[in-house]
Amino acid sequence: MKNIFNKNCCDGIYNSFDVHFTSLCDNKCKHCIDLKYKGLGVNKPNVSAIINTIIKNQDGYDDILFLGGEPCIYLDELIHCIQEIKHQTNLKVFITTSVPKICNDKYDLFICLLNLCDGINLSVQHYKEKIADKIRETSSKYDRQKFYNSLPYKEKIRINLNVLKPYLYIKEDIINCLIHYDNMKFNEIKVSEIQHGKDNFISFEKIFNIKLKSPFFYGCQTYLNMNKIITNFKTPLLLKRSCFLCERTLRASYIDGVKVFYKLLKPSINKYGVIYEDGRLEKGWI
C-alpha cells in the first residue's frame, strides 16, 4: 500500500542531504528557490564544517545534492569538499549549477568536478542565449552552447529546463529547445513546471494537449515517450509537474484527497536534511 502513495520527492522516497553551499549567485532568476529560502545569507562556505556535518550524520543517507546560490562560484572549494566526502563516505554526490563563467575560465577544473561527481544538473534556461539572459537577468560572458557541447562525461549530465511564461511556454519554442539539447547527446533532459501563479505557471500537458494522471497521487516526475511528440527524439526526458500543494492555481482531485488522508494517518519517514553554509544541519529549508 505504501508504494501506491509514496511516489513524489515530498513523500520521502529519497534519503538525501541538500547542501546550500553558498548564498552567492551571479544570476538573478525571479523563479529561483533562493528567493523563498535564503539560507543564512553567507557567501563563502565553511567547507570543513560542511564535511564534518556530512560525515557525522551520514548513517541512513544515500546521496548529497550541492546547490545554492551557485555552488560552482567556489569551484576549488566545491571540489575539495567532494573529494573529502568521496574519500570518507559512500555517499553519491550530485550538483545543480547554472554554470557560471568560472567553469569556462577553469575548464580543466570543471572537468575534474565532472569526473568526481555522480551526476550534474546544468540549469541552462533556454537554447537562445538572449532569452536565457533575460531569465537570468544578467548577460552571458562566454559561449555557453559551445561550452555545453564540448563537455565530456555526458553520461553524467542532465539538462534542466523550466516551462515558464513569458520565456519558454510556446510549443514550437519548447520543441526547438529540446531538439537543440537532444542533438548534444546528454544523459537526460528534465523539464520542470515553475510554480508562481497564473502570470508564470503553465501546464506542460496544456501546451502539448496531452493528459497525464494526477501528479500528487501518481507521482510528479514522469518519463515521457517523446517520440509521440518529437519524431526520432533520443534523450530520455523527465517531466516534473506541479500539483495543488505547490501551485496555487491548481486544484486537488478526489483521488488526491485520498492520499492526503493516508499521509495524515501514516506520515512518511525518511532521512532528509539541509546543510547550510556554516555546516548547520536543518530538517528542511528555512
FENWO-V629450 format. One record per pair of residues at least 12 apart in sequence whose ideal C-beta (glycine too) atoms are under 7 Angstrom apart, sorted by the first residue. I is the first residue (numbers start at 1). J is the second residue. D is the distance in whole Angstrom. If there is no record, write none. Layout:
I;J;D
I;J;D
This chain:
5;259;5
5;262;5
5;263;7
6;268;6
7;218;6
7;219;3
8;219;6
8;220;5
11;268;5
12;268;3
12;269;7
12;270;3
12;272;7
14;270;7
15;60;6
15;61;5
15;62;5
15;270;6
15;271;4
15;272;7
16;61;6
16;62;6
16;63;5
16;64;7
16;65;6
16;272;6
17;54;6
17;61;6
17;64;5
17;273;5
17;275;6
18;65;5
18;67;7
18;274;5
19;50;6
19;64;6
19;65;7
19;66;5
19;275;5
20;39;5
20;67;7
20;68;6
20;69;7
20;274;6
20;275;7
20;276;5
20;277;6
21;45;5
21;66;5
21;67;7
21;68;5
21;69;6
21;71;4
21;74;7
21;78;7
21;277;7
22;43;6
22;44;7
22;45;5
22;68;5
22;69;4
22;70;7
22;71;6
22;73;6
22;74;6
22;277;6
23;38;7
23;39;5
23;40;7
23;41;5
23;42;6
23;43;6
23;68;7
23;69;5
23;277;7
24;43;4
24;69;5
24;70;7
24;73;5
25;68;6
25;69;5
25;70;4
26;70;6
26;73;7
26;100;5
26;138;6
27;98;6
27;136;4
27;137;7
27;138;5
28;136;7
28;137;4
28;138;6
29;135;6
29;136;6
29;137;7
31;162;7
31;164;6
31;194;5
31;196;6
31;200;7
34;69;6
37;285;4
37;286;7
39;276;5
39;277;6
40;276;5
40;277;6
40;278;6
42;277;4
42;278;6
44;74;7
45;74;6
45;77;6
45;277;5
46;277;6
46;278;5
46;279;5
47;77;5
47;80;6
47;81;5
49;278;6
49;279;3
50;81;6
50;275;6
50;279;5
51;81;6
51;84;5
51;85;7
52;279;6
53;275;5
53;279;5
53;281;5
54;85;6
54;89;7
54;275;7
55;88;5
55;89;6
57;273;7
57;281;6
58;89;5
58;91;6
60;271;4
61;91;6
61;271;5
62;91;7
62;92;7
63;91;6
63;92;4
63;93;7
63;94;6
64;85;7
64;91;5
64;93;5
64;94;7
65;94;5
65;96;6
66;78;7
66;95;5
67;96;4
70;97;7
70;98;6
70;100;6
71;95;6
71;97;6
72;97;5
72;99;7
72;100;6
72;102;6
72;103;6
73;100;6
73;102;7
75;102;5
75;103;7
75;106;6
75;109;6
75;110;7
75;113;7
78;113;7
79;109;7
79;112;6
79;113;6
79;116;7
82;116;5
82;117;6
83;116;7
86;116;7
92;118;4
93;117;5
93;118;6
94;117;6
94;118;6
94;119;5
94;120;7
95;117;5
95;120;5
95;121;7
96;121;4
96;123;6
97;120;7
97;122;7
97;123;7
98;123;5
99;122;6
99;144;7
101;141;5
101;142;6
104;142;4
104;147;5
111;152;6
114;151;7
114;152;7
114;153;4
114;156;6
115;153;7
117;156;7
118;156;7
119;156;5
119;158;7
120;156;6
120;157;6
121;158;5
121;160;5
122;148;7
122;157;6
122;159;6
122;160;6
123;160;5
124;148;7
124;159;6
124;160;7
124;161;7
125;162;7
126;167;6
126;168;6
126;177;6
127;145;7
127;177;5
127;180;4
127;181;7
129;144;6
131;167;6
134;167;6
135;167;5
148;184;6
149;184;5
154;185;6
154;186;5
154;187;6
155;187;5
156;187;6
157;186;5
157;187;6
158;186;7
158;187;6
158;188;4
158;189;7
158;190;6
159;181;5
159;186;5
159;189;5
160;190;5
160;192;7
161;177;6
161;189;7
161;191;5
162;192;5
162;194;5
163;191;6
163;192;7
163;193;5
163;194;7
163;202;6
163;204;6
164;194;5
164;200;6
165;199;7
165;200;5
165;202;5
169;202;5
169;207;7
171;207;5
171;208;6
174;207;7
175;230;6
178;230;6
179;230;7
182;233;6
182;234;6
182;235;5
186;235;6
188;235;6
188;236;5
188;238;6
189;235;5
189;237;5
190;238;5
190;240;6
191;204;7
191;237;7
191;239;5
191;240;7
192;240;4
193;240;7
193;241;5
193;242;4
195;242;5
195;246;5
195;247;4
197;248;6
197;249;6
198;249;5
201;242;7
201;247;6
201;249;6
204;239;6
204;241;7
208;229;6
214;253;5
214;255;6
214;256;6
215;241;4
215;242;7
215;243;4
216;243;4
216;244;7
216;245;7
216;252;7
216;256;5
216;259;6
217;255;5
217;256;5
217;259;5
220;240;6
220;241;5
220;243;6
221;238;6
221;240;5
222;239;5
223;236;6
223;237;7
223;238;6
224;237;5
224;239;5
244;256;7
